[in-house]
């Protein structure tokens, strides 16, 4: 039966090429616009750490004076709290992070010195965030404890300095210290760069910077602080910083702590642990507030409104546009089906049920949807190409993956079937006798 | 022209009429709001900076220690000042549309209880206000003894110039001269008012906050080096900047020149609004596609109606209707449908605007957008229906005598 309807649909579509072309165009343009923005949304709101993100948490306590932090703890930790929580080792894995720009030179490489973002972090970072390595590996906990002068570099920096060759064992000059490379990361592009997400609440929707590339240099936390002393970034300060960039004893928050907690009991225990820590610090007179917060990775991203507001706006716009295209298609299908009232009348008189006419019309709408889907897919590729040419941080990420490719056709067929419902219903209501009389 | 027969004909095609009207309504709502967003972005892009952008460039040096700062500063300044065409070079921490280093929250009392928002401190060395080319409209420009030496983030005390916009925010309707404000324990007194001085990062702030800037005079020291404003004749500027950067690279080879931020202010300004430009372009593209689809929909449906009514048109023609009567019939019909759509669309436009106001801090949609978008849609409808209507007018009266 389907084959016959399909044949009928093709004949009918061929009969009025102009109308068919208009419908296909409407669906294609609508699908192209909505799939382009949906793909960008999908990329920006996806899970940056699939399979692990559910176990990753961001514990926060508040060392600022009373009344300073509004709406819960500040987005990062002060040095002492961070180191206290980290060195308690209550989580399955834990990593401290602090950011800075570091001056990089490579002996024997003829390049002017570069400023490269550097993350000072602890050894669990790489295992916890499943960082892939091209050469070598992460440093060990013992390296951290010995304040070893070692570093892991990104594949980008390795390409730039060493032309992509295995640089493990080579020396980098970071600021004024020589540091041995122990590992080179493979291409790693979490979207967003989740561990550096913070302050999104205050960004007024301008959050595309969260989608930048990972740092170029990674160093053990404490030796990193020594090597690049004076260049660390604070999140905020509630008092004067005696030496800018030297923050260990400054009234500032600037260190992040990420923990991995493998089951709910451990999560509950860790919450109790940081609450207890805050209480204890208040008793000691170091904390004014006992507020704590511990969100999971995905909750933290939502809390920071990571998806840029412009992208959301574009998605709404694209769907409004798709709706317009659908209205358009409903009108055209209605015209098309009712124009064939005579033919439908004859079929009904010859014994076709209403359901059969309805099904036939829907098959026709579906065929338009599939053809429109192909057009929509091509337009989506064009749209994503345009997105890649935009000057935004996430531009290089804009590619159609297999799930979005499938969704393009599902959406196109679903939209055209939806658009076909009403016209098909109208067509199936055509009374056989009335139409025959006018013949 | 009789409207009644048209209305009764439309009633027969109720469903199609409603569909086209809904399409027009949605198009009208999207059109109004998208145009409004575009206009907001364009206004933001044309913000007045208050400085002589065309004559200014930024030079940013990094990668040296605070102990080396004085030496680096002296060599870099000497090298740049020796470049032919340089009118002046001044150390200043933040650069309009460029590097941002002086963002701080202020209060209007010493205890810090009256928090009045986050402003930008332009901490500048002698001559930097003149280099910027900012206009002082009240009070005075900095005098030589206003420039204090300091350590840390910025001087703890000082006589400052603030923008008119910030003055109006802090002390509405009052004379700001002689008033004071605080950053934690640091204390500042207003001695001058600047017409405009934009923040380094205007895109991240509300339109009112984009001009909340303070000029704080200071002596160059370890934390006011490596960031310079270079002034030259506008036509010469790209060449002068290139030469100055080359001279710095030669004079202080150990520092890193931050090329990304060492550019003319015109280039920096162009960059900072890249997202707004991209968004405006995208919206314009959607508007064009939307108008096209709507027009094609009208063409399709009108063509269908013309074909369906061929016989009736023939009869009307045979009964004495002229070609222009038939033409006008279809034009009026289209006008009526589009009018229904626009009426509904205006309500929808306001509903969408309310949502945008809530979630995107967009202002209220000005009323004049409605008649303009109505005119655009009427014109679009008439243009789209013209082809099918002309075909209808060409139907010969003889059709009436043929069956089917």
Interface residues (C-beta under 8 A of the other chain):
Chain A: X18 X19 X22 X23 X25 X26 X29 X30 X33 X101 X103 X112 X113 X114 X115 X176 X203 X204 X205 X206 X208 X230 X238 X239 X240 X241 X242 X243 X244 X309 X310 X313 X314 X317 X318 X320 X321 X323 X324 X325 X327 X328 X330 X331 X332 X334 X335 X336 X339 X390 X391 X392 X422 X426
Chain B: X15 X16 X19 X20 X22 X23 X26 X27 X29 X30 X34 X37 X62 X63 X65 X66 X152 X153 X184 X185 X186 X203 X204 X205 X223 X249 X254 X255 X256 X257 X258 X271 X274 X275 X278 X279 X282 X283 X286 X289 X290 X293 X294 X296 X297 X299 X300 X301 X303 X304 X305 X307 X308 X356 X359 X360 X361
